[in-house]
Amino acid sequence: MKRLLIAFLLLSMLMPAFAGGNRDRAGTTVPQDFIYGVAAGPAGLDPHINTAHASILVHKQIYNKLLRMDEHLNFHPELAERWTEGPGNTYTFYLRRGVRFHNGREMVADDVVYSYNRMMDPALGSVARAYFSLVERVEAVDNYTVRFTLSGPDAIFLQYVTSNYSAIVPREEVERHGDLNNVPVGTGPFMFRENIPGNRVVLERNPHYFIPNEPRLDTLTFAIMPDESARLNALRTGAIHLAVLPPTILPLVRGNNDIIVRDFLSANYDFIGFNLTEAPFNDIRVRQAISLLIDRQEIITAIYDGYAQATGPVPRTMEKWAVNIDTNEFYIPDVQRARTLLTQAGFPNGIDVKITAGITRLTTQVSELLVSQLARGGVRAELEILETAQFVAAWRDRTHQTMVSSNGGGADPDRSIGLFFHSGSATNVWGYVNPRIDQLVEAGRIETDENRRHAIYAEAQTIILRELPNIFFVSPSDFHFHRANVEGYMAETYHNEWFNTVWLR
């Protein structure tokens, strides 16, 4: 009863944001005001510096990149109408004309130059800086042409151009506000209206979007509803149109013709990372012992109701790039061997560990299960649960001892290996340094022969799975529940949570 009351009060507060006009854009008189019930709100909306999923989910509706990638990992024009690859490791992008930022100004080549220089500036600390380490120069050839000059071949340059972190932003708005966390301004299909922390984020249709007839929605509201039962009840009553819920909800909606369920294996994975600058985690035997105490099948069964698969650093969704981890020696639970390794490392009486968690409800549940699993081998874990903003700060500032979180695997093995484990990467918050991994990452980024590139990343994964700077758990399936009157919604591993073509009938 208490949960239902909370849900009712929350929805009552949100109702003023739901009242859209009766536009007949979709050939009906249904108000085109879409409500997505989400578990957490954004930590900020600057696309160059915010990496939490709750932030990306919102800011990717507001901004555009030069290119986009479809569900089959093919490249398509977005802000660039076309592109060419030239001599001397150059890429030239020819921009759409007449594209306007939400503040009304036309987007031109100088905006692309500014955006890339900003994200590559070490002082900003952008994730995207690691993506473009081979970019030597970005220059405006004219108002609608941009040339990138790279220091050498780059097999993944175009893919990273499609990243949500590679959004094009207006200089004047950044300079006016200091960043775009609270006042995001892009060129995307939706414009920012309001953010009420802990309650809702409301976006509205960009009437000047450069793709004809997109978007079809008048407003897109992210209703922040941490409680799963509240999201389910709101979905059942039609108060919200979409929610991501765990598979344990499936029996509760079976036979309900008003709700459609779409599922797919996620490219994300859960893991525990270590601060390798601190003892005892700088000892490989300690990390290996911890891996031997983790029962991934128990995580799959207890947390994900069977809807997940064990994973290595490159998730299974990348298929040919992922190595087989099913018979890996550190994936088979072995309490006695774990105790032996701890004794060899000088800890016959076990160790004390502080685990930081809290980025999502599910990873927090994984952390709670982890405490009991580690205790079987003498690893005494204290759990520290942080709010999302605190968690992101602990990750960014490297104040953690160990950290349970979830990463996006991406669509190329460089993200899984290079982004997180190259010693020069801004997102290598573990303090992991291995010259061979650096060599392999740098070789993989310039190797264009797929067979040789495959061998490079297979070796890198073998090293990571032996040294375990992170210990990888599982990749879960995602379940998207939406009302039956939602049309045009895509739910696939590499193409989901875009609302350009969504409408309500």
Buried (B, 14 or more C-beta within 10 A) or exposed (E): EEEEEBBBEBBEEBEEBBEBEEBEBBEBEBBBBBBBBBBBBBBBBBBBBBBBBBBBBBBBBBBBBBBBBEEEBEBEBBBBEEBEEEEEBBBBBBBBEEBBBBEEEEBBBBBBBBBBBBBBEEEBEBBBBBBBBBBEEBEBEEEBBBBBBBEEEBBBBBBBBBBBBBBBBBBBBBEEBEBBBEBBBBBBBBBBBEBEEEBBBBBBBBEEBBEEEBBBBBBBBBBBBBBBBBBBBBBBEEBBBBBBBBBEBBEBBEEEEEBBBBBBBBBBBBBBBBBBEEEBBEBBBBBBBBBBBBBBEBBBEBBBBEBBBBBBBBBBBBEEBBBEBEEBEBBEBBBEBBBBBBBEBEBEEBBEBEBBBBBBBBBBBBBBBBBEBBEEBBBEBEBBEBEBBBBBEBBBEEEBBBBBBBBBBBBBBBBBBBBBBBEEBBBBBBBBBBEEBBBBBBBBBBBEEEEEBBBBBBBBBEBBBEBBBBBBBBBBBBBBBBBEBBEBBBBEBBBBBBBBBBBBE
